[in-house]
């Protein structure tokens, strides 16, 4: 899709907007649920999609240079911040915020896999 838009003469700024609003949106869909338990090799595979899309938009530049110019975070950093912000107290929506209304006991976890799953991770990191 990005290659076709580029061939049609769309500017780099507009291509970045298309990437952010269409492609990255799909890559981050429901990430608070699955990001905390995502293995590193799958996280790297998802990051490859962003690298390919940005290299399509900015040919001839390295990935680090593209990140400096456009200022998007890596997908792993974005998913971390989305997960942190998902359950943190929000002054505008206090009645809908579960963590702010109740303090839950921290579960006893025996394995890192369970500790990194969504509910224990949220309880450990957002209370």
MOPAC internal coordinates of N, CA, C and O (Angstrom, degrees):
PM7 1SCF
backbone

  N    0.0000 0     0.00 0     0.00 0    0    0    0
  C    1.4381 1     0.00 0     0.00 0    1    0    0
  C    1.5372 1   110.39 1     0.00 0    2    1    0
  O    1.2310 1   120.21 1   133.34 1    3    2    1
  N    1.3246 1   117.20 1   -46.66 1    3    2    1
  C    1.4642 1   119.98 1  -179.75 1    5    3    2
  C    1.5263 1   111.46 1   -64.17 1    6    5    3
  O    1.2310 1   120.68 1   141.92 1    7    6    5
  N    1.3586 1   116.30 1   -38.08 1    7    6    5
  C    1.4615 1   119.07 1   178.23 1    9    7    6
  C    1.5248 1   110.84 1   -63.24 1   10    9    7
  O    1.2310 1   120.15 1   139.68 1   11   10    9
  N    1.3197 1   117.32 1   -40.32 1   11   10    9
  C    1.4618 1   120.59 1   179.93 1   13   11   10
  C    1.5271 1   111.20 1   -66.81 1   14   13   11
  O    1.2310 1   120.42 1   138.91 1   15   14   13
  N    1.3254 1   116.80 1   -41.09 1   15   14   13
  C    1.4649 1   119.90 1   177.51 1   17   15   14
  C    1.5259 1   110.85 1   -65.40 1   18   17   15
  O    1.2310 1   120.61 1   142.01 1   19   18   17
  N    1.3161 1   116.44 1   -37.99 1   19   18   17
  C    1.4624 1   120.07 1   179.20 1   21   19   18
  C    1.5280 1   110.51 1   -65.24 1   22   21   19
  O    1.2310 1   120.68 1   137.43 1   23   22   21
  N    1.3369 1   116.31 1   -42.57 1   23   22   21
  C    1.4701 1   119.82 1   177.43 1   25   23   22
  C    1.5221 1   111.87 1   -64.60 1   26   25   23
  O    1.2310 1   120.53 1   153.42 1   27   26   25
  N    1.3303 1   116.59 1   -26.58 1   27   26   25
  C    1.4662 1   120.59 1   179.85 1   29   27   26
  C    1.5221 1   111.91 1   -79.20 1   30   29   27
  O    1.2310 1   119.94 1   174.72 1   31   30   29
  N    1.3358 1   117.73 1    -5.28 1   31   30   29
  C    1.4580 1   120.59 1   175.68 1   33   31   30
  C    1.5180 1   114.95 1    93.86 1   34   33   31
  O    1.2310 1   119.78 1  -161.16 1   35   34   33
  N    1.3108 1   118.02 1    18.84 1   35   34   33
  C    1.4635 1   121.33 1   177.83 1   37   35   34
  C    1.5344 1   108.49 1   -71.88 1   38   37   35
  O    1.2310 1   120.07 1   -38.69 1   39   38   37
  N    1.3244 1   117.48 1   141.31 1   39   38   37
  C    1.4664 1   121.35 1  -178.08 1   41   39   38
  C    1.5240 1   110.83 1   -69.77 1   42   41   39
  O    1.2310 1   121.06 1   -19.66 1   43   42   41
  N    1.3461 1   115.58 1   160.34 1   43   42   41
  C    1.4609 1   120.59 1   179.70 1   45   43   42
  C    1.5238 1   111.58 1   -61.96 1   46   45   43
  O    1.2310 1   120.24 1   142.01 1   47   46   45
  N    1.3163 1   117.14 1   -37.99 1   47   46   45
  C    1.4606 1   120.73 1   179.26 1   49   47   46
  C    1.5260 1   110.64 1   -61.94 1   50   49   47
  O    1.2310 1   120.36 1   136.46 1   51   50   49
  N    1.3224 1   116.91 1   -43.54 1   51   50   49
  C    1.4600 1   120.86 1   178.74 1   53   51   50
  C    1.5308 1   111.50 1   -68.54 1   54   53   51
  O    1.2310 1   120.30 1   144.50 1   55   54   53
  N    1.3276 1   117.04 1   -35.50 1   55   54   53
  C    1.4620 1   120.10 1   177.13 1   57   55   54
  C    1.5300 1   110.91 1   -64.79 1   58   57   55
  O    1.2310 1   120.62 1   140.80 1   59   58   57
  N    1.3320 1   116.43 1   -39.20 1   59   58   57
  C    1.4661 1   119.63 1   176.49 1   61   59   58
  C    1.5229 1   109.77 1   -64.11 1   62   61   59
  O    1.2310 1   120.06 1   138.81 1   63   62   61
  N    1.3202 1   117.50 1   -41.19 1   63   62   61
  C    1.4661 1   120.31 1   177.60 1   65   63   62
  C    1.5247 1   111.88 1   -62.28 1   66   65   63
  O    1.2310 1   120.16 1   140.27 1   67   66   65
  N    1.3231 1   117.30 1   -39.73 1   67   66   65
  C    1.4662 1   120.86 1   177.12 1   69   67   66
  C    1.5265 1   109.72 1   -64.70 1   70   69   67
  O    1.2310 1   120.60 1   135.52 1   71   70   69
  N    1.3328 1   116.46 1   -44.48 1   71   70   69
  C    1.4679 1   119.60 1   178.96 1   73   71   70
  C    1.5243 1   110.99 1   -59.03 1   74   73   71
  O    1.2310 1   120.39 1   132.00 1   75   74   73
  N    1.3430 1   116.86 1   -48.00 1   75   74   73
  C    1.4652 1   120.94 1  -177.06 1   77   75   74
  C    1.5247 1   111.20 1   -65.38 1   78   77   75
  O    1.2310 1   120.11 1   139.47 1   79   78   77
  N    1.3132 1   117.39 1   -40.53 1   79   78   77
  C    1.4590 1   119.28 1  -173.80 1   81   79   78
  C    1.5200 1   113.91 1   -86.33 1   82   81   79
  O    1.2310 1   119.59 1   161.65 1   83   82   81
  N    1.3224 1   118.39 1   -18.35 1   83   82   81
  C    1.4653 1   119.69 1  -178.21 1   85   83   82
  C    1.5308 1   111.58 1  -114.21 1   86   85   83
  O    1.2310 1   120.37 1   119.65 1   87   86   85
  N    1.3170 1   116.91 1   -60.35 1   87   86   85
  C    1.4607 1   120.67 1  -172.18 1   89   87   86
  C    1.5248 1   111.23 1   -72.19 1   90   89   87
  O    1.2310 1   120.13 1   127.97 1   91   90   89
  N    1.3247 1   117.35 1   -52.03 1   91   90   89
  C    1.4610 1   119.87 1  -177.37 1   93   91   90
  C    1.5203 1   111.43 1   -64.84 1   94   93   91
  O    1.2310 1   120.05 1   147.89 1   95   94   93
  N    1.3052 1   117.51 1   -32.11 1   95   94   93
  C    1.4525 1   121.24 1   176.86 1   97   95   94
  C    1.5314 1   111.05 1   -59.52 1   98   97   95
  O    1.2310 1   120.38 1   138.41 1   99   98   97
  N    1.3262 1   116.88 1   -41.59 1   99   98   97
  C    1.4626 1   121.07 1   177.74 1  101   99   98
  C    1.5276 1   110.60 1   -68.66 1  102  101   99
  O    1.2310 1   119.99 1   140.65 1  103  102  101
  N    1.3282 1   117.62 1   -39.35 1  103  102  101
  C    1.4664 1   121.08 1  -178.88 1  105  103  102
  C    1.5241 1   112.68 1   -66.74 1  106  105  103
  O    1.2310 1   120.14 1   154.89 1  107  106  105
  N    1.3283 1   117.34 1   -25.11 1  107  106  105
  C    1.4624 1   121.01 1  -177.98 1  109  107  106
  C    1.5173 1   113.25 1  -104.86 1  110  109  107
  O    1.2310 1   120.15 1  -171.84 1  111  110  109
  N    1.3170 1   117.32 1     8.16 1  111  110  109
  C    1.4577 1   121.11 1  -175.95 1  113  111  110
  C    1.5354 1   110.50 1   -60.56 1  114  113  111
  O    1.2310 1   120.52 1   -55.57 1  115  114  113
  N    1.3288 1   116.61 1   124.43 1  115  114  113
  C    1.4713 1   124.86 1   178.07 1  117  115  114
  C    1.5255 1   112.85 1    57.55 1  118  117  115
  O    1.2310 1   119.84 1  -150.10 1  119  118  117
  N    1.3191 1   117.91 1    29.90 1  119  118  117
  C    1.4666 1   120.22 1  -176.42 1  121  119  118
  C    1.5298 1   114.45 1   -64.61 1  122  121  119
  O    1.2310 1   117.59 1   154.63 1  123  122  121
  N    1.3358 1   122.20 1   -25.37 1  123  122  121
  C    1.4670 1   117.83 1   175.62 1  125  123  122
  C    1.5259 1   113.12 1   -60.03 1  126  125  123
  O    1.2310 1   120.38 1   154.45 1  127  126  125
  N    1.3134 1   116.89 1   -25.55 1  127  126  125
  C    1.4594 1   119.69 1  -179.51 1  129  127  126
  C    1.5225 1   111.85 1   -81.45 1  130  129  127
  O    1.2310 1   119.29 1   139.06 1  131  130  129
  N    1.3175 1   118.95 1   -40.94 1  131  130  129
  C    1.4617 1   120.21 1  -171.55 1  133  131  130
  C    1.5198 1   115.09 1  -106.88 1  134  133  131
  O    1.2310 1   119.15 1   165.03 1  135  134  133
  N    1.3212 1   119.24 1   -14.97 1  135  134  133
  C    1.4633 1   120.11 1  -174.02 1  137  135  134
  C    1.5300 1   113.65 1   -66.27 1  138  137  135
  O    1.2310 1   120.14 1   141.26 1  139  138  137
  N    1.3049 1   117.33 1   -38.74 1  139  138  137
  C    1.4633 1   119.47 1  -173.98 1  141  139  138
  C    1.5213 1   113.08 1   -66.62 1  142  141  139
  O    1.2310 1   120.06 1   158.95 1  143  142  141
  N    1.3085 1   117.50 1   -21.05 1  143  142  141
  C    1.4596 1   120.92 1  -178.93 1  145  143  142
  C    1.5286 1   112.33 1  -112.73 1  146  145  143
  O    1.2310 1   120.25 1  -161.94 1  147  146  145
  N    1.3207 1   117.13 1    18.06 1  147  146  145
  C    1.4593 1   122.22 1  -176.65 1  149  147  146
  C    1.5259 1   110.10 1   -81.98 1  150  149  147
  O    1.2310 1   119.60 1   -55.78 1  151  150  149
  N    1.3396 1   118.37 1   124.22 1  151  150  149
  C    1.4639 1   119.63 1   176.54 1  153  151  150
  C    1.5283 1   111.20 1   -65.35 1  154  153  151
  O    1.2310 1   120.79 1   -24.50 1  155  154  153
  N    1.3163 1   116.10 1   155.50 1  155  154  153
  C    1.4618 1   121.25 1  -176.07 1  157  155  154
  C    1.5281 1   112.15 1   -61.70 1  158  157  155
  O    1.2310 1   120.05 1   142.34 1  159  158  157
  N    1.3297 1   117.50 1   -37.66 1  159  158  157
  C    1.4608 1   118.63 1  -177.85 1  161  159  158
  C    1.5304 1   111.33 1   -66.56 1  162  161  159
  O    1.2310 1   119.56 1   146.97 1  163  162  161
  N    1.3296 1   118.45 1   -33.03 1  163  162  161
  C    1.4623 1   120.05 1   175.99 1  165  163  162
  C    1.5252 1   111.37 1   -73.79 1  166  165  163
  O    1.2310 1   120.44 1   143.99 1  167  166  165
  N    1.3287 1   116.77 1   -36.01 1  167  166  165
  C    1.4555 1   120.26 1   175.13 1  169  167  166
  C    1.5321 1   110.34 1   -61.89 1  170  169  167
  O    1.2310 1   120.51 1   139.33 1  171  170  169
  N    1.3183 1   116.62 1   -40.67 1  171  170  169
  C    1.4666 1   120.62 1   177.25 1  173  171  170
  C    1.5234 1   111.31 1   -65.24 1  174  173  171
  O    1.2310 1   120.30 1   141.20 1  175  174  173
  N    1.3364 1   117.03 1   -38.80 1  175  174  173
  C    1.4670 1   120.15 1   178.17 1  177  175  174
  C    1.5254 1   111.46 1   -63.88 1  178  177  175
  O    1.2310 1   120.28 1   142.19 1  179  178  177
  N    1.3220 1   117.06 1   -37.81 1  179  178  177
  C    1.4619 1   120.51 1   177.72 1  181  179  178
  C    1.5291 1   109.94 1   -68.40 1  182  181  179
  O    1.2310 1   120.44 1   141.77 1  183  182  181
  N    1.3236 1   116.76 1   -38.23 1  183  182  181
  C    1.4667 1   120.92 1   179.11 1  185  183  182
  C    1.5263 1   111.30 1   -64.72 1  186  185  183
  O    1.2310 1   120.07 1   149.26 1  187  186  185
  N    1.3242 1   117.47 1   -30.74 1  187  186  185
  C    1.4649 1   121.41 1   178.21 1  189  187  186
  C    1.5335 1   110.33 1   -61.24 1  190  189  187
  O    1.2310 1   120.27 1   145.04 1  191  190  189
  N    1.3232 1   117.09 1   -34.96 1  191  190  189
  C    1.4610 1   120.30 1   179.01 1  193  191  190
  C    1.5251 1   109.92 1   -63.02 1  194  193  191
  O    1.2310 1   120.35 1   136.29 1  195  194  193
  N    1.3462 1   116.94 1   -43.71 1  195  194  193
  C    1.4674 1   119.44 1   178.41 1  197  195  194
  C    1.5243 1   110.46 1   -65.18 1  198  197  195
  O    1.2310 1   120.28 1   138.63 1  199  198  197
  N    1.3283 1   117.07 1   -41.37 1  199  198  197
  C    1.4678 1   119.57 1   179.21 1  201  199  198
  C    1.5232 1   111.01 1   -59.88 1  202  201  199
  O    1.2310 1   120.18 1   135.03 1  203  202  201
  N    1.3267 1   117.26 1   -44.97 1  203  202  201
  C    1.4638 1   120.52 1  -179.07 1  205  203  202
  C    1.5233 1   111.46 1   -65.27 1  206  205  203
  O    1.2310 1   120.31 1   138.99 1  207  206  205
  N    1.3280 1   117.01 1   -41.01 1  207  206  205
  C    1.4631 1   120.17 1  -179.09 1  209  207  206
  C    1.5279 1   110.61 1   -65.63 1  210  209  207
  O    1.2310 1   120.42 1   134.98 1  211  210  209
  N    1.3324 1   116.80 1   -45.02 1  211  210  209
  C    1.4661 1   119.21 1  -179.07 1  213  211  210
  C    1.5238 1   111.93 1   -70.50 1  214  213  211
  O    1.2310 1   119.91 1   148.13 1  215  214  213
  N    1.3489 1   117.77 1   -31.87 1  215  214  213
  C    1.4653 1   119.67 1   175.53 1  217  215  214
  C    1.5262 1   110.88 1   -69.32 1  218  217  215
  O    1.2310 1   120.44 1   149.79 1  219  218  217
  N    1.3110 1   116.77 1   -30.21 1  219  218  217
  C    1.4702 1   120.28 1   175.14 1  221  219  218
  C    1.5253 1   109.98 1   -65.70 1  222  221  219
  O    1.2310 1   120.77 1   138.93 1  223  222  221
  N    1.3243 1   116.13 1   -41.07 1  223  222  221
  C    1.4636 1   120.57 1  -177.96 1  225  223  222
  C    1.5248 1   110.98 1   -74.28 1  226  225  223
  O    1.2310 1   120.24 1   139.69 1  227  226  225
  N    1.3362 1   117.15 1   -40.31 1  227  226  225
  C    1.4731 1   122.75 1  -177.97 1  229  227  226
  C    1.5241 1   109.93 1  -119.93 1  230  229  227
  O    1.2310 1   119.39 1  -103.06 1  231  230  229
  N    1.3277 1   118.77 1    76.94 1  231  230  229
  C    1.4684 1   119.88 1  -178.73 1  233  231  230
  C    1.5285 1   111.00 1   -68.35 1  234  233  231
  O    1.2310 1   121.16 1   -33.51 1  235  234  233
  N    1.3167 1   115.39 1   146.49 1  235  234  233
  C    1.4550 1   120.20 1   176.57 1  237  235  234
  C    1.5170 1   114.90 1    87.32 1  238  237  235
  O    1.2310 1   119.39 1   175.21 1  239  238  237
  N    1.3207 1   118.76 1    -4.79 1  239  238  237
  C    1.4589 1   121.40 1   178.83 1  241  239  238
  C    1.5280 1   109.39 1  -108.02 1  242  241  239
  O    1.2310 1   120.92 1   -30.62 1  243  242  241
  N    1.3151 1   115.84 1   149.38 1  243  242  241
  C    1.4564 1   120.13 1   174.85 1  245  243  242
  C    1.5218 1   111.03 1   -75.39 1  246  245  243
  O    1.2310 1   120.83 1   -18.53 1  247  246  245
  N    1.3283 1   116.01 1   161.47 1  247  246  245
  C    1.4667 1   120.75 1  -176.64 1  249  247  246
  C    1.5261 1   111.42 1   -62.60 1  250  249  247
  O    1.2310 1   120.11 1   139.10 1  251  250  249
  N    1.3269 1   117.39 1   -40.90 1  251  250  249
  C    1.4657 1   120.55 1   179.77 1  253  251  250
  C    1.5298 1   110.83 1   -63.98 1  254  253  251
  O    1.2310 1   120.26 1   139.88 1  255  254  253
  N    1.3237 1   117.10 1   -40.12 1  255  254  253
  C    1.4729 1   120.95 1   178.32 1  257  255  254
  C    1.5260 1   110.93 1   -65.82 1  258  257  255
  O    1.2310 1   120.42 1   140.25 1  259  258  257
  N    1.3206 1   116.80 1   -39.75 1  259  258  257
  C    1.4653 1   120.48 1   177.87 1  261  259  258
  C    1.5230 1   110.34 1   -63.14 1  262  261  259
  O    1.2310 1   120.32 1   136.56 1  263  262  261
  N    1.3317 1   116.99 1   -43.44 1  263  262  261
  C    1.4640 1   120.51 1   178.92 1  265  263  262
  C    1.5237 1   111.35 1   -62.59 1  266  265  263
  O    1.2310 1   120.16 1   144.05 1  267  266  265
  N    1.3397 1   117.29 1   -35.95 1  267  266  265
  C    1.4715 1   119.63 1   177.33 1  269  267  266
  C    1.5249 1   111.42 1   -68.73 1  270  269  267
  O    1.2310 1   120.14 1   141.53 1  271  270  269
  N    1.3156 1   117.34 1   -38.47 1  271  270  269
  C    1.4672 1   120.18 1  -178.34 1  273  271  270
  C    1.5209 1   112.70 1   -72.67 1  274  273  271
  O    1.2310 1   120.72 1   132.20 1  275  274  273
  N    1.3182 1   116.24 1   -47.80 1  275  274  273
  C    1.4514 1   121.09 1  -172.80 1  277  275  274
  C    1.5247 1   111.25 1   -87.22 1  278  277  275
  O    1.2310 1   120.11 1   154.04 1  279  278  277
  N    1.3093 1   117.40 1   -25.96 1  279  278  277
  C    1.4591 1   125.38 1  -179.80 1  281  279  278
  C    1.5333 1   114.76 1    66.16 1  282  281  279
  O    1.2310 1   119.06 1  -150.37 1  283  282  281
  N    1.3501 1   119.40 1    29.63 1  283  282  281
  C    1.4619 1   116.25 1   168.62 1  285  283  282
  C    1.5225 1   107.96 1   -83.98 1  286  285  283
  O    1.2310 1   120.27 1   -31.02 1  287  286  285
  N    1.3048 1   117.09 1   148.98 1  287  286  285
  C    1.4565 1   119.94 1   174.93 1  289  287  286
  C    1.5202 1   108.77 1   -78.51 1  290  289  287
  O    1.2310 1   121.43 1   -14.73 1  291  290  289
  N    1.3354 1   114.87 1   165.27 1  291  290  289
  C    1.4455 1   117.07 1   170.23 1  293  291  290
  C    1.5235 1   107.01 1   -65.66 1  294  293  291
  O    1.2310 1   120.58 1   -22.13 1  295  294  293
  N    1.3029 1   116.50 1   157.87 1  295  294  293
  C    1.4641 1   119.71 1  -176.92 1  297  295  294
  C    1.5220 1   111.38 1   -64.66 1  298  297  295
  O    1.2310 1   120.09 1   146.56 1  299  298  297
  N    1.3208 1   117.43 1   -33.44 1  299  298  297
  C    1.4696 1   120.51 1   178.74 1  301  299  298
  C    1.5294 1   110.82 1   -63.94 1  302  301  299
  O    1.2310 1   120.03 1   136.79 1  303  302  301
  N    1.3131 1   117.55 1   -43.21 1  303  302  301
  C    1.4673 1   121.38 1   178.56 1  305  303  302
  C    1.5240 1   110.12 1   -65.95 1  306  305  303
  O    1.2310 1   120.06 1   138.92 1  307  306  305
  N    1.3241 1   117.49 1   -41.08 1  307  306  305
  C    1.4669 1   120.44 1   178.16 1  309  307  306
  C    1.5217 1   111.50 1   -63.62 1  310  309  307
  O    1.2310 1   120.30 1   137.16 1  311  310  309
  N    1.3234 1   117.03 1   -42.84 1  311  310  309
  C    1.4644 1   119.38 1   179.37 1  313  311  310
  C    1.5188 1   111.22 1   -64.19 1  314  313  311
  O    1.2310 1   120.28 1   140.63 1  315  314  313
  N    1.3353 1   117.06 1   -39.37 1  315  314  313
  C    1.4720 1   120.02 1   176.05 1  317  315  314
  C    1.5296 1   111.06 1   -59.42 1  318  317  315
  O    1.2310 1   120.27 1   134.11 1  319  318  317
  N    1.3246 1   117.09 1   -45.89 1  319  318  317
  C    1.4672 1   119.15 1  -178.19 1  321  319  318
  C    1.5276 1   111.36 1   -69.19 1  322  321  319
  O    1.2310 1   120.02 1   144.07 1  323  322  321
  N    1.3270 1   117.57 1   -35.93 1  323  322  321
  C    1.4683 1   120.01 1   176.96 1  325  323  322
  C    1.5235 1   109.87 1   -63.20 1  326  325  323
  O    1.2310 1   120.39 1   136.87 1  327  326  325
  N    1.3237 1   116.87 1   -43.13 1  327  326  325
  C    1.4691 1   120.60 1   179.80 1  329  327  326
  C    1.5242 1   110.94 1   -65.17 1  330  329  327
  O    1.2310 1   119.97 1   139.66 1  331  330  329
  N    1.3236 1   117.66 1   -40.34 1  331  330  329
  C    1.4579 1   120.41 1   178.73 1  333  331  330
  C    1.5239 1   110.95 1   -65.47 1  334  333  331
  O    1.2310 1   120.04 1   137.73 1  335  334  333
  N    1.3107 1   117.52 1   -42.27 1  335  334  333
  C    1.4676 1   121.39 1  -177.44 1  337  335  334
  C    1.5186 1   113.22 1   -76.65 1  338  337  335
  O    1.2310 1   120.10 1   161.61 1  339  338  337
  N    1.3197 1   117.41 1   -18.39 1  339  338  337
  C    1.4560 1   120.98 1  -175.08 1  341  339  338
  C    1.5257 1   112.11 1   -64.22 1  342  341  339
  O    1.2310 1   120.20 1   140.49 1  343  342  341
  N    1.3169 1   117.23 1   -39.51 1  343  342  341
  C    1.4622 1   120.20 1  -175.17 1  345  343  342
  C    1.5221 1   114.40 1  -114.12 1  346  345  343
  O    1.2310 1   119.95 1  -177.48 1  347  346  345
  N    1.3177 1   117.70 1     2.52 1  347  346  345
  C    1.4568 1   118.90 1   178.62 1  349  347  346
  C    1.5159 1   110.57 1   -72.78 1  350  349  347
  O    1.2310 1   120.04 1   -28.27 1  351  350  349
  N    1.3341 1   117.52 1   151.73 1  351  350  349
  C    1.4646 1   119.76 1   179.74 1  353  351  350
  C    1.5275 1   111.30 1   -58.79 1  354  353  351
  O    1.2310 1   121.26 1   -42.97 1  355  354  353
  N    1.3016 1   115.20 1   137.03 1  355  354  353
  C    1.4541 1   121.98 1   178.31 1  357  355  354
  C    1.5261 1   106.95 1  -124.29 1  358  357  355
  O    1.2310 1   120.39 1   -59.61 1  359  358  357
  N    1.2959 1   116.86 1   120.39 1  359  358  357
  C    1.4586 1   121.76 1  -175.08 1  361  359  358
  C    1.5293 1   112.21 1   -62.74 1  362  361  359
  O    1.2310 1   120.16 1   151.56 1  363  362  361
  N    1.3306 1   117.29 1   -28.44 1  363  362  361
  C    1.4593 1   120.16 1  -177.57 1  365  363  362
  C    1.5277 1   112.67 1   -75.96 1  366  365  363
  O    1.2310 1   119.92 1   151.52 1  367  366  365
  N    1.3211 1   117.76 1   -28.48 1  367  366  365
  C    1.4603 1   121.00 1  -173.86 1  369  367  366
  C    1.5245 1   110.92 1  -126.60 1  370  369  367
  O    1.2310 1   119.83 1  -127.91 1  371  370  369
  N    1.3070 1   117.94 1    52.09 1  371  370  369
  C    1.4570 1   120.51 1  -173.41 1  373  371  370
  C    1.5182 1   113.07 1   -65.57 1  374  373  371
  O    1.2310 1   119.03 1   146.51 1  375  374  373
  N    1.3216 1   119.46 1   -33.49 1  375  374  373
  C    1.4609 1   118.78 1  -177.12 1  377  375  374
  C    1.5285 1   112.17 1   -73.17 1  378  377  375
  O    1.2310 1   120.00 1   162.90 1  379  378  377
  N    1.3450 1   117.60 1   -17.10 1  379  378  377
  C    1.4573 1   120.38 1   179.40 1  381  379  378
  C    1.5247 1   112.54 1   -97.00 1  382  381  379
  O    1.2310 1   119.81 1   176.08 1  383  382  381
  N    1.2927 1   117.97 1    -3.92 1  383  382  381
  C    1.4576 1   120.73 1  -175.02 1  385  383  382
  C    1.5292 1   109.70 1   -89.95 1  386  385  383
  O    1.2310 1   120.31 1   -68.41 1  387  386  385
  N    1.2980 1   117.01 1   111.59 1  387  386  385
  C    1.4595 1   122.75 1  -175.69 1  389  387  386
  C    1.5252 1   111.20 1   -67.17 1  390  389  387
  O    1.2310 1   120.26 1   133.48 1  391  390  389
  N    1.3146 1   117.11 1   -46.52 1  391  390  389
  C    1.4537 1   120.82 1  -174.41 1  393  391  390
  C    1.5255 1   111.09 1   -65.94 1  394  393  391
  O    1.2310 1   119.25 1   143.87 1  395  394  393
  N    1.3134 1   119.04 1   -36.13 1  395  394  393
  C    1.4567 1   120.56 1  -178.45 1  397  395  394
  C    1.5282 1   111.45 1   -71.38 1  398  397  395
  O    1.2310 1   119.67 1   146.75 1  399  398  397
  N    1.3195 1   118.24 1   -33.25 1  399  398  397
  C    1.4574 1   121.29 1  -176.62 1  401  399  398
  C    1.5233 1   112.46 1   -75.89 1  402  401  399
  O    1.2310 1   119.75 1   144.85 1  403  402  401
  N    1.2969 1   118.08 1   -35.15 1  403  402  401
  C    1.4560 1   121.58 1  -174.76 1  405  403  402
  C    1.5192 1   110.26 1  -129.13 1  406  405  403
  O    1.2310 1   121.33 1   -31.35 1  407  406  405
  N    1.3199 1   115.07 1   148.65 1  407  406  405
  C    1.4538 1   120.31 1   172.15 1  409  407  406
  C    1.5246 1   106.42 1  -110.11 1  410  409  407
  O    1.2310 1   121.08 1   -62.43 1  411  410  409
  N    1.3129 1   115.54 1   117.57 1  411  410  409
  C    1.4491 1   121.26 1  -177.16 1  413  411  410
  C    1.5179 1   109.98 1   -99.06 1  414  413  411
  O    1.2310 1   120.04 1   -32.55 1  415  414  413
  N    1.3300 1   117.53 1   147.45 1  415  414  413
  C    1.4637 1   118.80 1   175.67 1  417  415  414
  C    1.5246 1   109.93 1   -68.35 1  418  417  415
  O    1.2310 1   121.39 1   -35.40 1  419  418  417
  N    1.3116 1   114.94 1   144.60 1  419  418  417
  C    1.4567 1   119.30 1   179.39 1  421  419  418
  C    1.5216 1   109.14 1   -75.41 1  422  421  419
  O    1.2310 1   119.90 1   -48.53 1  423  422  421
  N    1.3319 1   117.80 1   131.47 1  423  422  421
  C    1.4543 1   119.83 1  -178.33 1  425  423  422
  C    1.5221 1   111.20 1   -73.09 1  426  425  423
  O    1.2310 1   121.12 1   -30.53 1  427  426  425
  N    1.3056 1   115.46 1   149.47 1  427  426  425
  C    1.4590 1   121.17 1   174.59 1  429  427  426
  C    1.5212 1   106.56 1   -83.05 1  430  429  427
  O    1.2310 1   120.98 1   -56.83 1  431  430  429
  N    1.3044 1   115.74 1   123.17 1  431  430  429
  C    1.4550 1   119.96 1  -178.19 1  433  431  430
  C    1.5193 1   109.12 1  -118.85 1  434  433  431
  O    1.2310 1   121.19 1   -43.11 1  435  434  433
  N    1.3194 1   115.33 1   136.89 1  435  434  433
  C    1.4637 1   119.91 1   179.94 1  437  435  434
  C    1.5154 1   112.25 1   -98.29 1  438  437  435
  O    1.2310 1   120.11 1   156.99 1  439  438  437
  N    1.3092 1   117.40 1   -23.01 1  439  438  437
  C    1.4673 1   119.67 1  -177.29 1  441  439  438
  C    1.5253 1   110.23 1  -123.89 1  442  441  439
  O    1.2310 1   121.27 1   -27.84 1  443  442  441
  N    1.3069 1   115.17 1   152.16 1  443  442  441
  C    1.4663 1   120.19 1   176.83 1  445  443  442
  C    1.5222 1   111.24 1   -66.83 1  446  445  443
  O    1.2310 1   120.42 1   147.87 1  447  446  445
  N    1.3230 1   116.80 1   -32.13 1  447  446  445
  C    1.4581 1   119.70 1  -179.70 1  449  447  446
  C    1.5279 1   110.54 1   -61.84 1  450  449  447
  O    1.2310 1   120.11 1   134.89 1  451  450  449
  N    1.3302 1   117.40 1   -45.11 1  451  450  449
  C    1.4594 1   120.14 1   178.37 1  453  451  450
  C    1.5250 1   110.75 1   -70.59 1  454  453  451
  O    1.2310 1   119.67 1   140.71 1  455  454  453
  N    1.3244 1   118.24 1   -39.29 1  455  454  453
  C    1.4660 1   122.04 1   179.88 1  457  455  454
  C    1.5160 1   110.91 1   -61.28 1  458  457  455
  O    1.2310 1   120.34 1   147.37 1  459  458  457
  N    1.3378 1   116.95 1   -32.63 1  459  458  457
  C    1.4630 1   120.86 1  -179.56 1  461  459  458
  C    1.5148 1   113.47 1   -89.49 1  462  461  459
  O    1.2310 1   119.18 1   178.79 1  463  462  461
  N    1.3211 1   119.17 1    -1.21 1  463  462  461
  C    1.4544 1   120.09 1   175.14 1  465  463  462
  C    1.5257 1   108.87 1   -71.56 1  466  465  463
  O    1.2310 1   120.36 1   -12.47 1  467  466  465
  N    1.3167 1   116.92 1   167.53 1  467  466  465
  C    1.4597 1   121.72 1  -164.64 1  469  467  466
  C    1.5267 1   114.77 1   -58.38 1  470  469  467
  O    1.2310 1   119.15 1   126.00 1  471  470  469
  N    1.3093 1   119.22 1   -54.00 1  471  470  469
  C    1.4674 1   120.56 1  -172.76 1  473  471  470
  C    1.5255 1   112.06 1   -68.41 1  474  473  471
  O    1.2310 1   118.17 1   130.27 1  475  474  473
  N    1.3484 1   121.09 1   -49.73 1  475  474  473
  C    1.4665 1   118.28 1   176.23 1  477  475  474
  C    1.5273 1   113.25 1   -61.10 1  478  477  475
  O    1.2310 1   120.15 1   140.99 1  479  478  477
  N    1.3393 1   117.31 1   -39.01 1  479  478  477
  C    1.4525 1   120.11 1   179.16 1  481  479  478
  C    1.5288 1   110.00 1   -61.37 1  482  481  479
  O    1.2310 1   120.44 1   135.23 1  483  482  481
  N    1.3377 1   116.76 1   -44.77 1  483  482  481
  C    1.4632 1   120.56 1  -179.12 1  485  483  482
  C    1.5266 1   110.69 1   -63.81 1  486  485  483
  O    1.2310 1   119.86 1   139.22 1  487  486  485
  N    1.3169 1   117.87 1   -40.78 1  487  486  485
  C    1.4557 1   120.33 1   179.84 1  489  487  486
  C    1.5267 1   111.97 1   -67.30 1  490  489  487
  O    1.2310 1   120.01 1   139.66 1  491  490  489
  N    1.3249 1   117.58 1   -40.34 1  491  490  489
  C    1.4694 1   120.49 1   179.42 1  493  491  490
  C    1.5220 1   112.31 1   -69.63 1  494  493  491
  O    1.2310 1   120.13 1   144.13 1  495  494  493
  N    1.3220 1   117.35 1   -35.87 1  495  494  493
  C    1.4647 1   120.61 1  -172.05 1  497  495  494
  C    1.5206 1   115.23 1   -97.11 1  498  497  495
  O    1.2310 1   119.51 1   165.71 1  499  498  497
  N    1.3091 1   118.54 1   -14.29 1  499  498  497
  C    1.4657 1   119.46 1  -172.94 1  501  499  498
  C    1.5111 1   114.51 1  -120.98 1  502  501  499
  O    1.2310 1   118.79 1  -169.37 1  503  502  501
  N    1.3056 1   119.92 1    10.63 1  503  502  501
  C    1.4606 1   120.38 1   177.07 1  505  503  502
  C    1.5061 1   109.78 1  -103.78 1  506  505  503
  O    1.2310 1   120.10 1   180.00 1  507  506  505

